[in-house]
């Protein structure tokens, strides 16, 4: 992680913005979560929260460990959702890829391994 040269934080947020961000978080069993989605922040935000005095090093460590498990579940859910897509959803995704990257570009979903052309 690199510090922002202007703010000396890892997120680039000012102290005031960090305080506002922390108001949108909660701690349960030592793990930090966002109120909006019950998922944990990334390490840069956690480190900034710790350096601002909002959480401890133990909270950072517990949250990073928990986030790894959260991410595994989220990826597994995504893979399942991809497998359950309708033909209409697949066609829409391909149309969006074509609009973004042009026609006949090879695409690979890094999570599912699915390969297709836009």
C-alpha positions in Angstrom: 0.0 0.0 0.0 1.1 3.5 -0.7 0.3 6.6 1.2 -1.3 9.6 -0.6 1.3 12.4 -0.6 -1.4 15.0 0.0 -3.2 13.4 2.9 -0.7 10.9 4.2 -3.4 8.3 4.3 -3.7 5.0 2.3 -7.1 5.8 1.0 -6.3 9.4 0.1 -9.1 10.6 2.4 -8.7 13.5 4.7 -9.1 13.1 8.5 -12.6 14.5 8.2 -13.6 12.1 5.4 -12.2 9.2 7.4 -14.3 10.2 10.4 -17.4 10.3 8.2 -16.6 6.9 6.7 -16.2 5.4 10.1 -19.7 6.6 11.1 -20.8 4.2 8.3 -19.1 1.2 9.9 -19.7 -1.0 13.0 -17.7 -3.5 14.9 -19.0 -7.0 15.8 -16.8 -9.6 17.6 -13.8 -7.4 16.8 -14.5 -7.4 13.0 -15.3 -4.1 11.2 -18.2 -4.1 8.8 -19.9 -1.5 6.6 -23.5 -0.7 7.7 -24.6 -0.5 4.1 -23.8 -4.1 3.1 -22.5 -6.0 6.2 -19.2 -6.5 4.3 -15.7 -5.6 5.6 -13.7 -2.7 4.3 -10.4 -3.2 2.4 -7.1 -3.1 4.2 -6.3 0.5 3.2 -9.4 1.8 4.9 -8.8 -0.4 7.9 -5.3 0.9 8.3 -6.4 4.5 8.0 -9.1 3.8 10.6 -6.5 2.3 12.9 -4.1 5.2 12.5 -6.9 7.6 13.2 -7.5 5.8 16.4 -11.0 4.4 15.6 -9.9 0.8 15.7 -7.1 -1.3 17.1 -4.4 -3.5 15.3 -6.4 -6.5 16.5 -9.5 -5.2 14.8 -7.5 -4.8 11.6 -6.1 -8.4 11.8 -9.4 -9.9 12.7 -11.2 -8.0 9.9 -8.6 -9.0 7.2 -9.0 -12.7 8.2 -12.8 -12.4 8.1 -12.7 -10.5 4.8 -10.9 -13.4 3.1 -13.7 -15.7 4.1 -16.3 -13.2 3.0 -14.6 -12.9 -0.3 -14.6 -16.6 -0.9 -18.3 -16.8 -0.2 -19.0 -13.8 -2.5 -17.0 -15.4 -5.4 -18.8 -18.7 -4.9 -22.1 -16.9 -5.0 -21.0 -15.0 -8.2 -20.0 -18.2 -9.9 -23.3 -19.8 -9.1 -25.2 -16.7 -10.3 -23.2 -16.8 -13.6 -24.2 -20.5 -14.1 -27.9 -19.7 -13.5 -28.1 -16.8 -16.0 -30.8 -16.8 -18.6 -30.1 -16.6 -22.4 -31.5 -13.1 -22.3 -29.0 -12.0 -19.5 -26.1 -13.6 -21.5 -27.1 -11.7 -24.6 -27.3 -8.4 -22.7 -23.9 -9.0 -21.2 -22.4 -9.7 -24.6 -24.0 -6.6 -26.1 -22.6 -4.5 -23.3 -19.1 -6.0 -23.9 -19.5 -5.3 -27.6 -20.4 -1.6 -26.8 -17.4 -1.2 -24.5 -14.7 -3.2 -26.3 -15.9 -3.5 -29.9 -17.0 -6.5 -31.9 -15.3 -9.9 -31.9 -13.0 -9.2 -28.9 -12.2 -12.3 -26.9 -13.4 -12.1 -23.3 -12.6 -14.3 -20.4 -14.3 -14.3 -17.0 -11.5 -14.7 -14.5 -13.7 -16.2 -11.9 -15.6 -18.8 -14.0 -13.2 -19.3 -16.9 -16.0 -18.7 -19.4 -14.7 -17.5 -22.7 -16.8 -15.6 -25.3 -16.5 -13.1 -28.0 -18.2 -9.7 -27.8 
